[in-house]
């Protein structure tokens, strides 16, 4: 690497960062060219192995027929818990036949919020042209690839600028301050930020103990401060003697209008349920009616994924500055909507 200006190259003697230093002098000048090699390596990509199902490979009609056949054989004259377990196990069995669980090595990359689905076809073309150029080594293929790469980067800049422009225009004063702080990288966001002073293997246990202690303290406070109330004084004036059973059409309408957010506890994504709701609605109506008529909520519906969230971005990453956020099952939220 040529260094055109005179100066000093200072490194620690223990570092293997700089080597092969040479100085080339000129006869008619007191300046020289310093050349050296830098031992700089690109950080290795972090790879993780995940288990997944390839839902895109599912044949819609075949999947729907198997779901209808499986759920039609539900056990009669059983409790809500048995119906819930049958549904969970039955859907899992169908998925194992049409989209079995497989392992995939994922390369962790930083995701950007401004990335648009419109860039995917352009990026796909860019990669195809790059592979063609590397295979043929022709100058014309190199020029085509370079032009497409310039087009892709220009489009990325346009989408990124439009994304941040819209955020700034739609933001109020408080939100605008947060956006500016985020773009200037003066503060970190409060999502997916975990304490750095605790070993990774101990973080789940530490959070569980902390959240449990908060719940216990709250219960103890309520038990000592809440006065005893005579239930005879708070009996309702109106009574609820009967209710209409949930119909298949009501379940279908409820699921279609619900958000597509999925919990890791669900046997299949919410979007898949909404796409094939005609196959799931009859049994879901039976399950929801059994739960409402008996007043029993299945244990599958009582579980949630707890994610710690930093209360404010500028707080220290101390475990006391986190609050728990529950990610409920899609079916649990659907039952609550009734």
N, C-alpha and C positions, 0 to 999 in steps of 0.2 A: 504494500500500500504506500504510494508516494506521499510525502508530507512536504508541501511546497514552501512552508514558512519555517524559519529557524525557531527552535524551542527545545523543550525538555520532554522526554518520555519517561515518566515516573511510574514504576510499579513496585509491588512488594517482591522481595527476592524469593519468597515462598510460593508465589503464584507462577503457574505455567501459562500465563496469559500472553506474554510477548516473547517472541524468539526470532532468530534469523535476522538480526538487525544489521544493516549495512548502510554506510554513508558514502555517497558518490560526490566528489569535489570537482569543480570546474577550474580550469587554469586561470581565466580572466575574471573570476568572481569569488567573493568571500562567502557565498552561499553554497549550500549543498543539498542534495536530495537524500532524505532519510527513508529507507525502505525497510519494512519489517512485516512479519506475519503475525496475525492475531489468532489465537486459539479460541475462537468463539463458536460454540455449538448451539444449534437450535434446541430449545427444551423439548424433551420427548413428550409425545401425546399421551395423555392419561387414558388408559383403556379399562373398561369395565365389562364384565359379562352379565347380561341380563336374560331373564326368561320372559318370553312373550308369546302371543298368539297372532298369527297372520290373518287378521279379520278381512283383509282385502281379497284374500283367496276364497272366501266363502261364497258358495253358490246360493243366492237368495232364496230361490224356490225350494231347493233341497233342504236348506237349513230350516225354513219355515215349516215344511212338511214333517221333518223330524221332531221339531218342537211341539207341534200340534199332537202328533202321535204319542210322544212321551208324556205330555201333561194331561192327556185325556185319560191316562191310566192312574190318576191320582187316588190315594187311599180314601175310602169313605168312612164316615163315622169315627174320625180321629180328631185330635186336638189341633189347635193352631200351630203349636210347636212342630208337630209331625208334618203338617202341610208345608210349613216354611222350609224344613229340612228336605222334604221331597222336591220342592221347587229348586232349591240351591243345588242339590245333588243331580237332579235331572238335567238342568241347564248345563252343568259342568260336564256330564256324560255326553250330551249332544255336541258341545264344543270340542271335546276330545276327539270326536269322530270327524268333524269337519275342519277344525283348526287346532291341531294338537300343539301342546306347549313345546317350544324349541328354545335353544340358547343362541344368543347373538352377541358378538363382541362389538361394543359401542365405543367410539372415540369421542371423548368429552370435548366439546367445543363451546366457546362462549356464544350464547344466543343473543341476538339483538332484537329489540321489540319492533323496530321499524321494518324488518324484513317482510316482504309481501309475497303472496303466492304467485303474483304475476312474474316474479323473477325466476321461478323454477324452470319454465320452458327455455328461457334464455340461458340459464346456467347449464341446463342439459345440453343445449346446442354447443355451448362453449367447450364443455368437456369432450363431446364427440369430435369437434374440430381439433382439439389438442391431441387426442389419441391418434387421429389421422395424420397430423403433422409429425408426431414422434415416430409413427410407423413408416411414412414415406420419405421424410427428410427433404421434401421438395420446397423450393422457395415460395411457390404460389400458395401452398398449404400454410406456410408460415405467415404469409401476408393476410390470408383469410382469417386465420386464428387470431392474429394481432388486432385486426379490425373488429372482430367480434368481441374480443376482450375489452377493447376500448368502449364499445357500445354497452357492454354489460356494466362496467364500472361507472360510466356516465349515467346509466339508468339507476344504479344504486344510489348515486349522489342525489339524483332528483327525488327519489322516493324518500330517502333519509331527510332531505331538506323539507319536503312536503309534510312528513310526519311530525317533525319538531315544530314547524310553522303552525300547523293546526293545533297542536298542544298548547302553544303559547297564546294563540288567538282565543281559544276557548277557556283558558284558565282564569280564575279569579286571582286576587292579589296574593293570597296565601299559597295557592297552588303554583303560581308563577315563581314565587321564591323557591319552592321545592324543585321546580324544573331547572331553574338556573343553577341551584346548588348541585343538582345531579349532573348537568352538562359540564359544569366546571370541575366536577369530581372532588368537591370539597367535603362531601359527606357521602356515606354509603347508604344504600336503601335498606329497609328493614325486613326484606324478604330473603329467606334462605341464608341468613347470617347467624352463625352459631358461635358459641364461646370458643375462643382460641386458647384459653388457659386450662382447658379440660381435655384429657385424652379422648380421642374420637370414640373409643370403645366404651367409655364411661358416661358419655353425654346422655344416652337414653335413660340410664338408671338415675342420673342426677336430676333430670327433668321430672321423671316420675315421682321421685321422693319429694321434690320441691312442690309440685302441683298437689300431691296428696296432702302435704302438710298444710297448704293453704285451705283446702276443703275441710280438713279436720278442725282448723282454727275457726272457720266460719260456722261450722256446726256447733262447736262448743259455745261460741258467742250467742248463737240463736237459742241454745238450750237454756242458758242462764238468764237471758234478758227478755225472752218472749213470755208474756203473762198467759196463764191458763184461761182458755175461752170455753164457755159452756156451749156445746154444740146445739143445744135446744134453741138457743137464741139466734142462730144463724141458719136455720133451716130455710130452704128456698120456698118462695111462695108458689111458684109454678113447678109442676112435675113433668118429667119426660117419660111418657108411657110406652111409646113405640117410635120406630124410625123406619124409613123406606130403605130397602136394601140397595146397595150400589149396583148399578147396571154395567154391562160391558161397554156400552156407549159412553158412559160417564168416565170410566177408567181410560178409555181410548182418548177422549178429549182432554183429560187431565194430563196424561203422559205426553201428548203432543205439545201441549202448552208449557210443559215444565222445561226448566233449564237442562242443557245437555251435559252439565258437570257430572263427572263420574268419580266414585270413590273406589279405592283399591280393594275394598271388601266386596264390591259387586262382582258377580261371576262373569259378567260381560258389560261392555260400555253402554252408557245410557243412549248413545246415538244408535246403537244396534237394536236396542229395545224399541226405540221410536220408529225405526225403519220397518220393523216386523211386529208392530204392536197388535195387529190382528191375530197373531198366533199366541201372544202372551195375555191379552186382555181377558179372555174368559176365565183363565185360572187365577189371574190377579184379582178379579172381582170376587171369586170364591174365597181367596185368602183374606182379602180386606174385609169382607162381610163376616167371616169367622172371627177376625180380630175385634171388630167393632161390636159384635153381638155378645161376645164373651168378656170383653174388656181386657183381653190379654194381648200384649205386644210380643211377638217372637223375639227370641234372644239374638237372632241375626240382626234385627232392626235396632237393638240396643247398643250395638258396638259402633265405634267410630275411630277414625284415624286422627290422633292428636298431633298437631304440628305447632311447635313453639314459634311465636312471632314477636320480634322486638317491638316494644310499645312505641318508641320513637326512633327515627334513624340516627339522631345525634346522641343517644344514650350509650353508655358503656356496655360492652357485651358481657355484662354480669348476669348470672342466671336469674337474679331477682328482678331484672328489667324485662322479662319475657312474660307473655300471656299465652294461654293455651287456646288454640283454634280447632274446633272439631269438624272433621269432614265426614258427614253422615252418608249412609247408604242411599242410593237413588230411590229404592223401594220405601225406605223409612220416610223420606221426604214426600213421596207420593201418597203414603197413607196419611200423613199429617195434613195434606192438602184436602182431604175429604172432610 
